[in-house]
């Protein structure tokens, strides 16, 4: 059984009123896996399987478009669900994973 993956892209651009549609269209036209896994507005296309070249693709694309900040949420279901958040800007990247924190014990919640 393969993994179920979804990707969501958001882009922060210069100035108020920035619309990311043209940037997303260019990304999808230049990188095959971006076209496979992202829809026209940066949402998940619903295709299965991992975007194996996500880091290389987005590092190169962000290097060519340094004025934008790219944020990609990755949701992978393979036996367990794994989440990651990628940030790309000007050919640089950081990958973050969520940190689960349990709240302090609250005795008043005991029933």
Secondary structure per residue as TSV (DSSP state, phi and psi in degrees):
chain	resnum	aa	ss	phi	psi
A	1	X	-	360.0	132.2
A	2	X	-	-82.8	174.3
A	3	X	-	-89.3	149.3
A	4	X	E	-99.1	122.5
A	5	X	E	-127.3	146.8
A	6	X	E	-138.6	148.5
A	7	X	E	-132.8	139.5
A	8	X	E	-131.0	124.9
A	9	X	E	-108.3	133.3
A	10	X	E	-129.1	148.5
A	11	X	E	-128.8	131.8
A	12	X	E	-103.3	126.0
A	13	X	-	-121.8	176.2
A	14	X	S	-72.9	141.4
A	15	X	S	75.7	161.2
A	16	X	T	-73.0	148.9
A	17	X	T	79.4	12.5
A	18	X	-	-62.6	133.0
A	19	X	-	-116.3	126.4
A	20	X	-	-88.7	-3.8
A	21	X	H	-54.8	-43.8
A	22	X	H	-68.6	-36.0
A	23	X	H	-67.2	-42.6
A	24	X	H	-63.9	-42.3
A	25	X	H	-60.2	-40.6
A	26	X	H	-67.1	-44.7
A	27	X	H	-56.5	-47.9
A	28	X	H	-65.4	-30.7
A	29	X	H	-78.3	-26.7
A	30	X	H	-91.6	-24.6
A	31	X	-	-128.5	114.3
A	32	X	H	-55.2	-46.1
A	33	X	H	-69.0	-30.7
A	34	X	H	-62.8	-39.3
A	35	X	H	-67.0	-35.6
A	36	X	H	-69.8	-42.3
A	37	X	H	-101.0	-12.4
A	38	X	B	-116.5	141.8
A	39	X	-	-86.7	-174.1
A	40	X	T	-65.1	-20.1
A	41	X	T	-111.2	9.9
A	42	X	S	94.7	2.2
A	43	X	S	-82.5	175.7
A	44	X	B	-71.1	135.6
A	45	X	-	-81.6	-13.9
A	46	X	-	89.9	-1.0
A	47	X	-	-73.7	146.5
A	48	X	-	-86.9	166.6
A	49	X	S	93.3	158.7
A	50	X	-	-84.6	149.0
A	51	X	-	-83.3	89.0
A	52	X	T	-66.3	-29.5
A	53	X	T	-102.1	21.8
A	54	X	H	-55.7	-45.2
A	55	X	H	-66.9	-48.4
A	56	X	H	-62.7	-45.6
A	57	X	H	-60.1	-49.9
A	58	X	H	-74.7	-31.6
A	59	X	H	-62.1	-46.2
A	60	X	H	-64.7	-45.6
A	61	X	H	-64.9	-41.5
A	62	X	H	-69.0	-30.4
A	63	X	H	-65.7	-37.9
A	64	X	H	-77.9	-16.3
A	65	X	T	-133.1	66.9
A	66	X	T	-70.6	-10.7
A	67	X	T	-82.7	-7.9
A	68	X	-	-104.3	147.2
A	69	X	E	-106.8	121.8
A	70	X	E	-105.6	132.7
A	71	X	E	-125.9	121.4
A	72	X	E	-123.1	124.4
A	73	X	E	-93.8	131.0
A	74	X	E	-116.4	130.3
A	75	X	E	-126.6	112.9
A	76	X	E	-118.2	123.0
A	77	X	E	-106.3	107.7
A	78	X	S	-146.1	94.5
A	79	X	S	69.2	-44.9
A	80	X	S	-132.8	161.3
A	81	X	E	-88.9	132.0
A	82	X	E	-123.8	137.7
A	83	X	E	-119.5	146.1
A	84	X	E	-146.8	153.7
A	85	X	E	-126.8	124.3
A	86	X	E	-108.2	138.4
A	87	X	E	-121.3	132.9
A	88	X	E	-130.8	135.7
A	89	X	E	-156.7	126.5
A	90	X	T	52.7	43.0
A	91	X	T	78.1	15.3
A	92	X	E	-122.7	157.3
A	93	X	E	-146.8	150.8
A	94	X	E	-137.4	137.6
A	95	X	E	-113.4	127.5
A	96	X	E	-121.7	145.8
A	97	X	-	-118.1	149.5
A	98	X	-	-66.1	152.0
A	99	X	-	-113.7	122.9
A	100	X	-	-89.1	127.6
A	101	X	-	-125.5	124.5
A	102	X	-	-82.5	140.4
A	103	X	-	-70.0	158.9
A	104	X	-	-62.5	151.1
A	105	X	-	-64.1	133.9
A	106	X	-	-122.8	103.8
A	107	X	G	-60.1	-27.4
A	108	X	G	-67.1	-13.5
A	109	X	G	-83.3	-12.9
A	110	X	-	-66.6	138.1
A	111	X	-	-124.5	360.0
